[in-house]
Amino acid sequence: MRIARFVTDSDPAYGVVTGEPGEETISQLVGDPFYQGIQETGQSHKLEDVRLVAPIIPRSKLIGVGKNYADHAKEMGGEPPASPLLFLMPNTAVVGPNEPVSLPSFSEEVSYEAELAVVIGRICKDVPLERVNEVIFGYTVANDLTARDAQRTDNQWARAKGFDGSAPLGPWIETELDPEGLRITGTHNGELVQDGNTSQMIFGVPELITYISQALTLLPGDVILTGTPAGVGLLSDGDTFEAEVEGIGVLRNTFRA
């Protein structure tokens, strides 16, 4: 099931997206599916007649995972971490699909990172590996933008990873997906620059959720960005980047200085 957030001429609403590409419809839901379940209102729209926004704005937090693909760790000049490398981002980092992203004025080196993102569906703590599936609401696509110059100079990654607009998410949340063996690609101005697979993750989704929940209570709507394959590069004014995860869809954004 594909769960999206959208706007017409009123406040954002949730809906279920159905149909083949180019012929999709979105059926509006009652309230927030994270707390009220999947209840359709009976209203529906053609997908082309609405504007999709970020499928979730976390009430609590986004958690990033750094260097979770060996080839990416190598291209960044380091060794793969012995345990998951975590960082936090504020919810003001989130923007939606097709939204223009303003590159931060403090950085000359903002790069793209196509990623699989996990959306948590229930409050949880100390989740054992065998129960991880019980706490996952679904999956979406992320672009974990990084200010590389700030990442090099700052002792913490708050500026480098958490600036406004640094976490595009979308186009929707896929609730029925096996995260194993999914192709992840990134296309920069029409050129394929990233091409990886979730099977290459150093720490898979179950291991990440178990590890993170040992330290942090996870709440409904929290988002975990699971790391990016090799091939990251820099963005410039006027660029377009498309992050795609097999089984979910394409997250497209443009960038401006």
C-alpha positions in Angstrom: 0.0 0.0 0.0 1.3 3.5 -0.9 0.5 6.1 1.6 1.0 9.7 0.5 0.4 13.2 1.9 -1.1 15.7 -0.5 -2.7 19.1 -0.8 -5.5 20.4 -3.1 -6.8 23.7 -1.9 -6.9 22.9 1.8 -4.6 21.6 4.5 -2.4 18.5 3.8 -4.2 15.2 4.0 -3.2 11.5 3.8 -4.3 9.2 1.0 -3.8 5.8 -0.5 -2.3 5.8 -4.0 -3.5 3.1 -6.4 -3.3 2.5 -10.2 -0.7 2.1 -12.8 1.9 4.8 -13.6 0.2 7.8 -15.3 -3.3 6.6 -14.2 -3.0 6.8 -10.4 -5.7 8.0 -8.1 -5.4 9.0 -4.4 -8.2 8.1 -2.0 -8.3 10.5 1.0 -8.0 9.1 4.5 -9.6 10.1 7.7 -7.0 11.9 9.8 -3.6 10.5 10.5 -3.0 6.8 9.6 -0.2 6.6 12.2 -2.8 7.1 15.0 -6.2 6.4 13.4 -5.4 3.5 11.0 -6.4 3.3 7.4 -9.9 4.8 7.1 -11.0 6.2 3.7 -13.3 9.2 3.5 -14.8 8.2 0.2 -13.2 11.2 -1.6 -10.7 10.5 -4.3 -8.6 12.6 -6.8 -6.5 11.9 -9.8 -2.9 12.0 -8.7 -2.1 14.6 -11.4 -4.7 17.0 -9.8 -3.0 17.1 -6.4 0.4 18.2 -5.2 2.3 15.6 -3.2 4.2 16.8 -0.1 6.6 15.0 2.2 4.8 11.7 3.2 5.8 12.3 6.8 7.0 15.2 8.9 8.4 13.4 12.0 7.0 14.7 15.2 10.2 13.6 17.0 13.3 12.9 14.9 15.1 11.7 11.9 18.1 9.4 12.4 20.8 9.2 9.8 23.3 6.3 9.4 26.7 7.2 8.0 29.0 5.1 5.9 26.7 2.1 5.8 28.0 1.0 2.4 31.7 -0.1 2.2 32.2 1.5 -1.2 30.9 4.8 0.0 33.1 4.7 3.1 36.0 4.1 0.8 35.2 7.0 -1.5 35.0 9.2 1.5 38.5 8.2 2.5 37.7 6.0 5.5 37.1 2.5 6.7 33.6 1.0 7.3 32.5 1.6 10.9 32.6 -1.2 13.4 29.1 -0.2 14.6 26.4 2.0 13.1 27.5 5.6 12.8 24.4 7.7 13.8 23.5 11.3 13.6 20.2 13.2 14.3 18.4 15.7 12.1 15.5 18.1 12.9 12.2 17.8 11.2 12.8 21.2 9.6 15.2 19.3 7.3 12.3 17.6 5.6 11.0 18.7 2.2 8.8 16.8 -0.2 8.9 15.5 -3.8 9.3 18.0 -6.6 10.0 20.8 -4.1 12.8 23.2 -4.9 15.6 23.0 -2.3 17.6 26.1 -1.4 21.3 25.3 -1.0 22.6 26.7 2.2 24.6 30.0 2.0 27.3 28.7 4.4 28.4 25.8 2.1 30.1 25.6 -1.2 30.0 21.8 -1.3 26.5 20.2 -0.9 26.3 16.7 -2.2 23.5 14.3 -2.9 22.9 10.8 -1.3 20.1 8.5 -2.5 18.9 6.3 0.3 16.2 3.9 1.6 14.4 5.4 4.5 12.4 3.5 7.2 9.3 5.0 8.8 8.5 3.8 12.3 4.9 2.9 13.0 4.7 2.5 16.8 6.4 3.5 20.0 9.2 1.1 20.7 12.3 0.6 22.8 15.0 -2.2 22.8 13.4 -3.9 19.8 14.8 -7.5 19.4 15.8 -8.5 15.9 12.9 -11.0 15.5 10.3 -8.3 16.3 11.6 -5.4 14.1 8.9 -5.9 11.5 6.3 -5.2 14.1 7.4 -1.6 14.5 7.9 -0.6 10.9 5.1 1.4 9.2 6.8 1.4 5.8 9.6 2.7 3.6 10.2 5.8 1.5 13.0 7.3 -0.6 15.4 9.9 0.9 18.1 12.2 -0.4 20.5 12.8 2.5 22.0 16.1 1.5 25.4 16.9 3.1 27.4 20.0 3.3 30.8 18.4 2.9 32.9 21.5 3.8 31.0 21.9 7.1 31.3 18.1 7.7 35.0 18.4 7.5 35.4 21.5 9.7 32.7 20.9 12.4 33.2 18.5 15.2 29.5 17.6 15.0 27.4 17.0 11.9 24.4 19.2 12.9 25.0 21.9 10.3 26.4 19.5 7.6 23.4 17.1 7.8 20.6 19.0 9.4 20.2 22.3 7.5 16.8 23.4 6.3 15.8 21.2 3.3 18.6 18.7 3.8 16.3 15.7 3.9 13.9 15.4 0.9 11.5 12.5 1.4 8.9 10.9 -0.9 7.1 10.4 -3.1 5.1 8.2 -0.7 5.4 5.5 2.0 5.3 1.9 0.7 3.9 -0.3 3.5 4.3 -3.7 1.8 8.0 -4.0 1.0 10.9 -6.4 1.7 13.9 -4.1 2.2 16.4 -6.9 1.2 18.0 -6.7 -2.3 16.5 -3.4 -3.5 18.2 -1.4 -6.2 19.0 2.2 -5.2 19.9 4.7 -7.9 20.7 8.4 -8.1 20.4 10.4 -11.3 22.1 13.8 -11.5 20.9 16.1 -14.4 19.9 13.0 -16.3 23.2 11.0 -15.7 23.1 7.9 -13.6 25.7 8.5 -10.8 24.7 6.1 -8.1 23.7 2.5 -8.6 23.7 0.2 -5.5 21.7 -2.4 -3.7 20.4 -2.7 -0.1 22.1 -6.1 0.0 25.4 -4.1 0.2 24.5 -2.5 3.5 27.0 -3.1 6.2 24.1 -3.1 8.8 20.7 -4.1 7.5 17.4 -2.6 8.6 16.8 -5.1 11.5 20.2 -4.5 12.9 19.8 -0.7 12.6 16.5 -0.6 14.4 17.7 -2.9 17.2 20.8 -0.9 17.7 19.1 2.5 17.5 16.3 1.5 19.8 18.8 0.5 22.5 19.6 4.2 22.9 16.6 6.0 21.7 12.9 5.4 22.1 11.4 5.4 18.6 8.0 7.1 18.1 5.4 6.8 15.3 6.6 8.8 12.3 10.3 8.7 13.2 12.4 8.2 10.1 15.7 6.3 9.8 17.9 7.0 6.7 19.9 3.9 6.1 22.9 5.1 4.2 23.9 5.7 0.6 25.8 3.7 -2.0 29.0 5.1 -3.6 28.8 7.7 -6.3 28.0 10.9 -4.3 28.8 14.2 -5.9 28.1 17.9 -5.7 25.0 19.9 -6.5 24.9 23.4 -8.1 22.3 26.0 -8.8 19.7 24.7 -11.3 20.5 21.0 -10.8 18.0 18.2 -10.7 18.5 15.0 -8.7 16.4 11.9 -8.8 16.7 9.3 -6.1 15.0 6.0 -6.8 14.4 2.9 -4.7 13.1 -0.3 -6.3 9.5 -1.0 -5.2 8.9 2.5 -4.0 9.4 5.1 -6.7 11.3 8.2 -7.7 12.0 11.2 -5.5 12.8 14.2 -7.7 14.0 17.7 -6.5 15.6 20.7 -8.1 18.2 22.9 -6.4 18.9 26.6 -6.3 21.5 28.8 -4.7 
